[in-house]
Amino acid sequence: MSISFTFNGRPLEASAGQSVGAALTSNGFTAWRSTRKGGRPRGLFCGIGVCFDCLVTVDGDANQRACLAEVRDGMVVDGVEPLEGDRT
């Protein structure tokens, strides 16, 4: 079953049950924030909630790990944009 959500204002599709991180990756996004020092791109790293590389804002709630949050129909996800090499 396909659901719709937005990422940085862009409408995207995902499969029900996917994590936000998996949904972003399957839509071509490999990084959605950057480090404070050096501005290095970050996205999924561990994929199991141990690290904090995949932080996003979900429905206005900041600092959510994209690998742990399940994508829902109508969800609004925001990251840091644009990142060099990011999908446009």
N, C-alpha and C positions, 0 to 999 in steps of 0.2 A: 504494500500500500504506500502510495506516495503522499507526502505532506509538503506544505509550503512554509518557508520561514524567510526572514530577511537577514542579511549580513551587511553591515555598513550601508544600509538603505537599498541594497540590491536584492530583488526577489530570487530565491533559490528553491530547489526541490531536494528532498531527502527521503530516504526510506524510513518508515516507522520503526522505532527501536534503535536507530543509530544514535551514537553520541554526537554532540555538536562537533567535536573534533573530526570524527569520521565523515560527517556530512560536509564539513568545510573542505576536507581533503578530497572527497569524491567530486566536489564541485571545482577543483583545481587550485584551491588555496593551500599553500604549504606553510605560510607564516602569516600571523595576524597581530603580532605585537613586536616591539623591539626593546632591546635592553636599554636601561637608563644610561649606562656608561658604554659608549661606543656605537649605540644604535644598531646592534646586530639583530637580525630577524630571528623570531622565535615562533614555534608552532608546536605540534606534537613531538614529544621526545620519549618519555617513558610510556605514555599511553595508558597508565594504570593508576594515576592519581598520586604518585610519589613525589614528583617534581612539580614545579610551578611555571614551566615554560609555556603552557597553553592557555594562560589566563585570558578570559574574555568578559564582557559585560552581557548578561542575559536578562532581558526584560527590565533593564535599569539596575540590576543587582551586580555590582562590580566584583572583580576578582574571582570569577567562577572558573573552575578547571573544565576546559572544553572536553577533555577525555572522560569526565564523570557525569556531565550534564546530558540528559537525554533530550534530543531535539523534539519539539512539539509543534503542532500545526499553529501557525500564527506567531511563533516565537520571534522576538527581535534580539539579534545578536550583534554586538559591536566590538570591534577590535581597534587596533591602531592602523591608520591608513594614510597615505599609500606606503607600501614597502617596495623597495627596489626589487624587481624580478617577480613581483606579485602579479597574479592574474588581473587583467583589466576588464 
